[in-house]
Amino acid sequence: MLLVPCPNCGPRNASDLRYVGEAGPRPDPNTATEAEWRSYLYIEDNPAGLLRETWYCRAGCRRYFVAERDTTSNEFVNSPLPGNKIGGKA
């Protein structure tokens, strides 16, 4: 079982959440080319090691959040705590 640290609900079973994908900057809709949009929407790096991921808490607070996970061990690092965002900023 993978426990995902929701910043609003606390640790939740991964089955209570939805993995959205790698967290990254969104292209500017006014200047982005089709290739940039395609890359943003469909291409993921999937590196071994630390990865910033977007999750959706569908069974609890129903909010999106970003968490950092080590993909080699499935350990969450710099876990967002309830009421806090990554990096300690509320």
A tleap script that builds the chain and sets N, CA, C and O, in Angstrom:
source leaprc.protein.ff14SB
mol = sequence {
  NMET LEU LEU VAL PRO CYS PRO ASN CYS GLY
  PRO ARG ASN ALA SER ASP LEU ARG TYR VAL
  GLY GLU ALA GLY PRO ARG PRO ASP PRO ASN
  THR ALA THR GLU ALA GLU TRP ARG SER TYR
  LEU TYR ILE GLU ASP ASN PRO ALA GLY LEU
  LEU ARG GLU THR TRP TYR CYS ARG ALA GLY
  CYS ARG ARG TYR PHE VAL ALA GLU ARG ASP
  THR THR SER ASN GLU PHE VAL ASN SER PRO
  LEU PRO GLY ASN LYS ILE GLY GLY LYS CALA
}
set mol.1.N position { 0.846 -1.175 0.000 }
set mol.1.CA position { 0.000 0.000 0.000 }
set mol.1.C position { 0.892 1.238 0.000 }
set mol.1.O position { 1.851 1.320 0.767 }
set mol.2.N position { 0.575 2.191 -0.855 }
set mol.2.CA position { 1.309 3.445 -0.961 }
set mol.2.C position { 0.516 4.530 -0.242 }
set mol.2.O position { -0.619 4.826 -0.616 }
set mol.3.N position { 1.118 5.126 0.796 }
set mol.3.CA position { 0.480 6.237 1.508 }
set mol.3.C position { 0.969 7.544 0.901 }
set mol.3.O position { 2.168 7.823 0.876 }
set mol.4.N position { 0.032 8.332 0.417 }
set mol.4.CA position { 0.346 9.602 -0.216 }
set mol.4.C position { -0.013 10.719 0.754 }
set mol.4.O position { -1.131 10.753 1.268 }
set mol.5.N position { 0.935 11.648 1.017 }
set mol.5.CA position { 0.688 12.708 1.997 }
set mol.5.C position { -0.126 13.869 1.424 }
set mol.5.O position { 0.437 14.806 0.857 }
set mol.6.N position { -1.447 13.806 1.575 }
set mol.6.CA position { -2.304 14.920 1.140 }
set mol.6.C position { -2.126 16.080 2.126 }
set mol.6.O position { -2.229 15.877 3.336 }
set mol.7.N position { -1.858 17.301 1.622 }
set mol.7.CA position { -1.645 18.430 2.537 }
set mol.7.C position { -2.908 18.874 3.256 }
set mol.7.O position { -2.826 19.643 4.214 }
set mol.8.N position { -4.074 18.411 2.820 }
set mol.8.CA position { -5.333 18.804 3.445 }
set mol.8.C position { -5.906 17.713 4.337 }
set mol.8.O position { -6.482 18.009 5.384 }
set mol.9.N position { -5.756 16.453 3.935 }
set mol.9.CA position { -6.365 15.333 4.653 }
set mol.9.C position { -5.365 14.514 5.465 }
set mol.9.O position { -5.765 13.719 6.315 }
set mol.10.N position { -4.077 14.698 5.214 }
set mol.10.CA position { -3.070 13.856 5.842 }
set mol.10.C position { -2.789 12.645 4.959 }
set mol.10.O position { -3.255 12.594 3.821 }
set mol.11.N position { -2.036 11.670 5.465 }
set mol.11.CA position { -1.698 10.495 4.654 }
set mol.11.C position { -2.942 9.728 4.221 }
set mol.11.O position { -3.813 9.427 5.037 }
set mol.12.N position { -3.017 9.414 2.920 }
set mol.12.CA position { -4.147 8.676 2.359 }
set mol.12.C position { -3.618 7.510 1.533 }
set mol.12.O position { -2.522 7.575 0.976 }
set mol.13.N position { -4.405 6.451 1.462 }
set mol.13.CA position { -4.085 5.337 0.601 }
set mol.13.C position { -4.135 5.831 -0.846 }
set mol.13.O position { -5.019 6.605 -1.213 }
set mol.14.N position { -3.184 5.380 -1.661 }
set mol.14.CA position { -3.128 5.842 -3.052 }
set mol.14.C position { -4.417 5.550 -3.810 }
set mol.14.O position { -4.722 6.233 -4.788 }
set mol.15.N position { -5.178 4.550 -3.379 }
set mol.15.CA position { -6.443 4.251 -4.058 }
set mol.15.C position { -7.492 5.334 -3.811 }
set mol.15.O position { -8.497 5.386 -4.520 }
set mol.16.N position { -7.275 6.207 -2.810 }
set mol.16.CA position { -8.182 7.321 -2.537 }
set mol.16.C position { -7.848 8.540 -3.400 }
set mol.16.O position { -8.592 9.520 -3.410 }
set mol.17.N position { -6.732 8.474 -4.119 }
set mol.17.CA position { -6.263 9.607 -4.909 }
set mol.17.C position { -6.131 9.204 -6.362 }
set mol.17.O position { -6.252 8.031 -6.715 }
set mol.18.N position { -5.879 10.203 -7.201 }
set mol.18.CA position { -5.610 9.941 -8.608 }
set mol.18.C position { -4.290 10.591 -8.962 }
set mol.18.O position { -4.092 11.783 -8.726 }
set mol.19.N position { -3.377 9.799 -9.534 }
set mol.19.CA position { -2.104 10.326 -10.012 }
set mol.19.C position { -2.372 11.083 -11.296 }
set mol.19.O position { -2.906 10.523 -12.253 }
set mol.20.N position { -2.004 12.357 -11.321 }
set mol.20.CA position { -2.283 13.192 -12.487 }
set mol.20.C position { -1.093 13.189 -13.443 }
set mol.20.O position { -1.278 13.173 -14.660 }
set mol.21.N position { 0.116 13.204 -12.907 }
set mol.21.CA position { 1.306 13.200 -13.753 }
set mol.21.C position { 2.414 14.026 -13.155 }
set mol.21.O position { 2.306 14.540 -12.041 }
set mol.22.N position { 3.485 14.146 -13.918 }
set mol.22.CA position { 4.623 14.939 -13.478 }
set mol.22.C position { 4.226 16.408 -13.399 }
set mol.22.O position { 3.515 16.915 -14.267 }
set mol.23.N position { 4.687 17.082 -12.359 }
set mol.23.CA position { 4.399 18.509 -12.196 }
set mol.23.C position { 5.439 19.309 -12.963 }
set mol.23.O position { 6.640 19.085 -12.806 }
set mol.24.N position { 4.992 20.219 -13.773 }
set mol.24.CA position { 5.905 21.055 -14.541 }
set mol.24.C position { 5.208 22.317 -14.980 }
set mol.24.O position { 3.992 22.448 -14.840 }
set mol.25.N position { 5.975 23.245 -15.512 }
set mol.25.CA position { 5.368 24.505 -15.944 }
set mol.25.C position { 4.478 24.314 -17.166 }
set mol.25.O position { 4.823 23.577 -18.091 }
set mol.26.N position { 3.351 24.974 -17.158 }
set mol.26.CA position { 2.403 24.914 -18.275 }
set mol.26.C position { 2.839 25.911 -19.345 }
set mol.26.O position { 3.217 27.037 -19.023 }
set mol.27.N position { 2.790 25.508 -20.617 }
set mol.27.CA position { 3.159 26.454 -21.680 }
set mol.27.C position { 2.200 27.637 -21.738 }
set mol.27.O position { 1.036 27.526 -21.353 }
set mol.28.N position { 2.694 28.750 -22.214 }
set mol.28.CA position { 1.857 29.936 -22.392 }
set mol.28.C position { 0.878 29.673 -23.537 }
set mol.28.O position { 1.313 29.438 -24.664 }
set mol.29.N position { -0.433 29.707 -23.278 }
set mol.29.CA position { -1.399 29.395 -24.336 }
set mol.29.C position { -1.351 30.365 -25.514 }
set mol.29.O position { -1.796 30.025 -26.610 }
set mol.30.N position { -0.822 31.554 -25.302 }
set mol.30.CA position { -0.781 32.546 -26.379 }
set mol.30.C position { 0.401 32.358 -27.321 }
set mol.30.O position { 0.356 32.807 -28.466 }
set mol.31.N position { 1.465 31.697 -26.848 }
set mol.31.CA position { 2.668 31.588 -27.670 }
set mol.31.C position { 3.115 30.153 -27.928 }
set mol.31.O position { 4.005 29.936 -28.750 }
set mol.32.N position { 2.531 29.175 -27.258 }
set mol.32.CA position { 2.979 27.781 -27.389 }
set mol.32.C position { 2.616 27.204 -28.750 }
set mol.32.O position { 1.541 27.463 -29.290 }
set mol.33.N position { 3.535 26.419 -29.286 }
set mol.33.CA position { 3.291 25.730 -30.547 }
set mol.33.C position { 2.553 24.424 -30.266 }
set mol.33.O position { 2.427 24.003 -29.116 }
set mol.34.N position { 2.068 23.790 -31.333 }
set mol.34.CA position { 1.404 22.504 -31.171 }
set mol.34.C position { 2.352 21.463 -30.583 }
set mol.34.O position { 1.940 20.641 -29.766 }
set mol.35.N position { 3.605 21.495 -30.989 }
set mol.35.CA position { 4.590 20.541 -30.481 }
set mol.35.C position { 4.824 20.740 -28.980 }
set mol.35.O position { 4.979 19.764 -28.245 }
set mol.36.N position { 4.850 21.990 -28.523 }
set mol.36.CA position { 5.018 22.256 -27.088 }
set mol.36.C position { 3.818 21.749 -26.300 }
set mol.36.O position { 3.992 21.173 -25.226 }
set mol.37.N position { 2.601 21.951 -26.809 }
set mol.37.CA position { 1.412 21.450 -26.124 }
set mol.37.C position { 1.404 19.930 -26.086 }
set mol.37.O position { 1.085 19.330 -25.060 }
set mol.38.N position { 1.755 19.311 -27.209 }
set mol.38.CA position { 1.784 17.852 -27.280 }
set mol.38.C position { 2.779 17.295 -26.261 }
set mol.38.O position { 2.482 16.326 -25.562 }
set mol.39.N position { 3.940 17.901 -26.182 }
set mol.39.CA position { 4.955 17.471 -25.220 }
set mol.39.C position { 4.459 17.646 -23.784 }
set mol.39.O position { 4.647 16.763 -22.947 }
set mol.40.N position { 3.829 18.785 -23.503 }
set mol.40.CA position { 3.317 19.061 -22.153 }
set mol.40.C position { 2.235 18.056 -21.755 }
set mol.40.O position { 2.205 17.594 -20.614 }
set mol.41.N position { 1.355 17.722 -22.685 }
set mol.41.CA position { 0.216 16.862 -22.369 }
set mol.41.C position { 0.542 15.373 -22.351 }
set mol.41.O position { -0.032 14.627 -21.557 }
set mol.42.N position { 1.457 14.929 -23.216 }
set mol.42.CA position { 1.626 13.492 -23.396 }
set mol.42.C position { 3.012 12.925 -23.076 }
set mol.42.O position { 3.134 11.721 -22.852 }
set mol.43.N position { 4.042 13.745 -23.049 }
set mol.43.CA position { 5.399 13.230 -22.849 }
set mol.43.C position { 5.809 13.439 -21.390 }
set mol.43.O position { 5.724 14.546 -20.858 }
set mol.44.N position { 6.256 12.350 -20.756 }
set mol.44.CA position { 6.754 12.432 -19.388 }
set mol.44.C position { 8.177 11.879 -19.354 }
set mol.44.O position { 8.509 10.946 -20.084 }
set mol.45.N position { 9.013 12.468 -18.495 }
set mol.45.CA position { 10.405 12.033 -18.398 }
set mol.45.C position { 10.530 10.698 -17.674 }
set mol.45.O position { 11.322 9.846 -18.079 }
set mol.46.N position { 9.760 10.508 -16.609 }
set mol.46.CA position { 9.787 9.284 -15.808 }
set mol.46.C position { 11.198 8.909 -15.357 }
set mol.46.O position { 11.649 7.791 -15.606 }
set mol.47.N position { 11.904 9.838 -14.692 }
set mol.47.CA position { 13.272 9.533 -14.274 }
set mol.47.C position { 13.302 8.662 -13.019 }
set mol.47.O position { 12.342 8.625 -12.249 }
set mol.48.N position { 14.407 7.972 -12.830 }
set mol.48.CA position { 14.625 7.254 -11.576 }
set mol.48.C position { 15.171 8.279 -10.584 }
set mol.48.O position { 16.171 8.940 -10.862 }
set mol.49.N position { 14.524 8.412 -9.440 }
set mol.49.CA position { 14.941 9.392 -8.443 }
set mol.49.C position { 13.807 10.320 -8.083 }
set mol.49.O position { 12.637 9.962 -8.215 }
set mol.50.N position { 14.149 11.523 -7.625 }
set mol.50.CA position { 13.144 12.483 -7.181 }
set mol.50.C position { 12.319 13.005 -8.346 }
set mol.50.O position { 12.843 13.342 -9.408 }
set mol.51.N position { 11.017 13.062 -8.118 }
set mol.51.CA position { 10.093 13.533 -9.139 }
set mol.51.C position { 8.975 14.311 -8.465 }
set mol.51.O position { 8.386 13.850 -7.487 }
set mol.52.N position { 8.682 15.509 -9.000 }
set mol.52.CA position { 7.539 16.298 -8.515 }
set mol.52.C position { 6.310 15.820 -9.265 }
set mol.52.O position { 6.282 15.824 -10.495 }
set mol.53.N position { 5.282 15.403 -8.511 }
set mol.53.CA position { 4.084 14.825 -9.099 }
set mol.53.C position { 2.846 15.592 -8.656 }
set mol.53.O position { 2.796 16.140 -7.555 }
set mol.54.N position { 1.863 15.621 -9.520 }
set mol.54.CA position { 0.570 16.204 -9.188 }
set mol.54.C position { -0.388 15.060 -8.858 }
set mol.54.O position { -0.464 14.072 -9.588 }
set mol.55.N position { -1.120 15.204 -7.745 }
set mol.55.CA position { -2.098 14.219 -7.295 }
set mol.55.C position { -3.429 14.914 -7.073 }
set mol.55.O position { -3.471 16.113 -6.795 }
set mol.56.N position { -4.520 14.161 -7.196 }
set mol.56.CA position { -5.864 14.670 -6.924 }
set mol.56.C position { -6.487 13.802 -5.840 }
set mol.56.O position { -6.581 12.584 -5.998 }
set mol.57.N position { -6.912 14.417 -4.741 }
set mol.57.CA position { -7.519 13.695 -3.619 }
set mol.57.C position { -9.010 13.559 -3.889 }
set mol.57.O position { -9.794 14.444 -3.546 }
set mol.58.N position { -9.398 12.443 -4.507 }
set mol.58.CA position { -10.785 12.280 -4.934 }
set mol.58.C position { -11.717 11.779 -3.841 }
set mol.58.O position { -12.930 11.957 -3.946 }
set mol.59.N position { -11.178 11.155 -2.788 }
set mol.59.CA position { -12.043 10.608 -1.739 }
set mol.59.C position { -12.058 11.480 -0.486 }
set mol.59.O position { -12.770 11.181 0.473 }
set mol.60.N position { -11.286 12.541 -0.493 }
set mol.60.CA position { -11.214 13.398 0.690 }
set mol.60.C position { -11.569 14.829 0.357 }
set mol.60.O position { -12.737 15.159 0.154 }
set mol.61.N position { -10.551 15.684 0.302 }
set mol.61.CA position { -10.761 17.123 0.127 }
set mol.61.C position { -11.087 17.540 -1.305 }
set mol.61.O position { -11.533 18.664 -1.534 }
set mol.62.N position { -10.869 16.648 -2.270 }
set mol.62.CA position { -11.128 16.919 -3.686 }
set mol.62.C position { -10.323 18.104 -4.203 }
set mol.62.O position { -10.847 18.976 -4.897 }
set mol.63.N position { -9.031 18.119 -3.848 }
set mol.63.CA position { -8.127 19.173 -4.294 }
set mol.63.C position { -6.891 18.569 -4.948 }
set mol.63.O position { -6.520 17.427 -4.677 }
set mol.64.N position { -6.271 19.352 -5.804 }
set mol.64.CA position { -5.008 18.969 -6.421 }
set mol.64.C position { -3.870 19.434 -5.530 }
set mol.64.O position { -3.984 20.459 -4.858 }
set mol.65.N position { -2.764 18.680 -5.521 }
set mol.65.CA position { -1.572 19.092 -4.797 }
set mol.65.C position { -0.348 18.478 -5.454 }
set mol.65.O position { -0.454 17.524 -6.225 }
set mol.66.N position { 0.817 19.036 -5.140 }
set mol.66.CA position { 2.086 18.550 -5.675 }
set mol.66.C position { 2.876 17.925 -4.538 }
set mol.66.O position { 2.970 18.492 -3.449 }
set mol.67.N position { 3.443 16.756 -4.797 }
set mol.67.CA position { 4.280 16.068 -3.820 }
set mol.67.C position { 5.537 15.579 -4.518 }
set mol.67.O position { 5.518 15.307 -5.718 }
set mol.68.N position { 6.633 15.466 -3.769 }
set mol.68.CA position { 7.884 14.941 -4.305 }
set mol.68.C position { 8.035 13.495 -3.863 }
set mol.68.O position { 7.918 13.180 -2.679 }
set mol.69.N position { 8.299 12.605 -4.841 }
set mol.69.CA position { 8.428 11.186 -4.534 }
set mol.69.C position { 9.697 10.652 -5.165 }
set mol.69.O position { 10.031 10.991 -6.300 }
set mol.70.N position { 10.405 9.807 -4.415 }
set mol.70.CA position { 11.564 9.100 -4.956 }
set mol.70.C position { 11.023 7.877 -5.686 }
set mol.70.O position { 10.508 6.956 -5.052 }
set mol.71.N position { 11.134 7.860 -6.999 }
set mol.71.CA position { 10.536 6.788 -7.788 }
set mol.71.C position { 11.242 5.449 -7.619 }
set mol.71.O position { 10.695 4.415 -8.002 }
set mol.72.N position { 12.439 5.447 -7.056 }
set mol.72.CA position { 13.142 4.180 -6.851 }
set mol.72.C position { 12.695 3.477 -5.578 }
set mol.72.O position { 12.787 2.253 -5.482 }
set mol.73.N position { 12.209 4.240 -4.596 }
set mol.73.CA position { 11.799 3.646 -3.317 }
set mol.73.C position { 10.328 3.914 -2.978 }
set mol.73.O position { 9.818 3.375 -1.996 }
set mol.74.N position { 9.646 4.733 -3.771 }
set mol.74.CA position { 8.271 5.167 -3.503 }
set mol.74.C position { 8.146 5.946 -2.204 }
set mol.74.O position { 7.054 6.031 -1.642 }
set mol.75.N position { 9.232 6.510 -1.720 }
set mol.75.CA position { 9.210 7.313 -0.498 }
set mol.75.C position { 8.944 8.771 -0.860 }
set mol.75.O position { 9.579 9.322 -1.759 }
set mol.76.N position { 7.999 9.389 -0.152 }
set mol.76.CA position { 7.709 10.802 -0.350 }
set mol.76.C position { 8.672 11.617 0.495 }
set mol.76.O position { 8.851 11.343 1.681 }
set mol.77.N position { 9.291 12.616 -0.114 }
set mol.77.CA position { 10.225 13.491 0.585 }
set mol.77.C position { 9.669 14.905 0.539 }
set mol.77.O position { 8.898 15.251 -0.355 }
set mol.78.N position { 10.066 15.717 1.508 }
set mol.78.CA position { 9.506 17.068 1.627 }
set mol.78.C position { 7.991 17.009 1.569 }
set mol.78.O position { 7.347 17.815 0.897 }
set mol.79.N position { 7.433 16.041 2.286 }
set mol.79.CA position { 6.004 15.791 2.229 }
set mol.79.C position { 5.205 17.002 2.671 }
set mol.79.O position { 5.510 17.613 3.694 }
set mol.80.N position { 4.177 17.350 1.899 }
set mol.80.CA position { 3.309 18.435 2.332 }
set mol.80.C position { 2.492 17.970 3.532 }
set mol.80.O position { 1.856 16.917 3.492 }
set mol.81.N position { 2.515 18.754 4.584 }
set mol.81.CA position { 1.749 18.422 5.781 }
set mol.81.C position { 0.392 19.106 5.717 }
set mol.81.O position { 0.249 20.097 5.001 }
set mol.82.N position { -0.599 18.617 6.430 }
set mol.82.CA position { -1.903 19.290 6.416 }
set mol.82.C position { -1.765 20.775 6.711 }
set mol.82.O position { -1.192 21.158 7.731 }
set mol.83.N position { -2.284 21.609 5.827 }
set mol.83.CA position { -2.219 23.046 5.997 }
set mol.83.C position { -0.984 23.687 5.404 }
set mol.83.O position { -0.887 24.914 5.385 }
set mol.84.N position { -0.020 22.891 4.911 }
set mol.84.CA position { 1.216 23.431 4.345 }
set mol.84.C position { 1.396 22.967 2.907 }
set mol.84.O position { 0.890 21.918 2.508 }
set mol.85.N position { 2.124 23.765 2.141 }
set mol.85.CA position { 2.509 23.387 0.787 }
set mol.85.C position { 3.965 22.933 0.832 }
set mol.85.O position { 4.642 23.118 1.843 }
set mol.86.N position { 4.447 22.344 -0.249 }
set mol.86.CA position { 5.850 21.934 -0.304 }
set mol.86.C position { 6.719 23.164 -0.130 }
set mol.86.O position { 6.433 24.219 -0.696 }
set mol.87.N position { 7.771 23.030 0.645 }
set mol.87.CA position { 8.660 24.136 0.912 }
set mol.87.C position { 8.258 24.911 2.154 }
set mol.87.O position { 8.903 25.905 2.486 }
set mol.88.N position { 7.207 24.485 2.853 }
set mol.88.CA position { 6.810 25.112 4.099 }
set mol.88.C position { 5.956 26.348 3.954 }
set mol.88.O position { 5.640 26.992 4.954 }
set mol.89.N position { 5.567 26.706 2.724 }
set mol.89.CA position { 4.730 27.886 2.518 }
set mol.89.C position { 3.272 27.489 2.537 }
set mol.89.O position { 2.862 26.584 1.810 }
set mol.90.N position { 2.484 28.158 3.366 }
set mol.90.CA position { 1.047 27.849 3.468 }
set mol.90.C position { 0.269 28.527 2.377 }
set mol.90.O position { -0.951 28.381 2.307 }
savepdb mol mol.pdb
quit
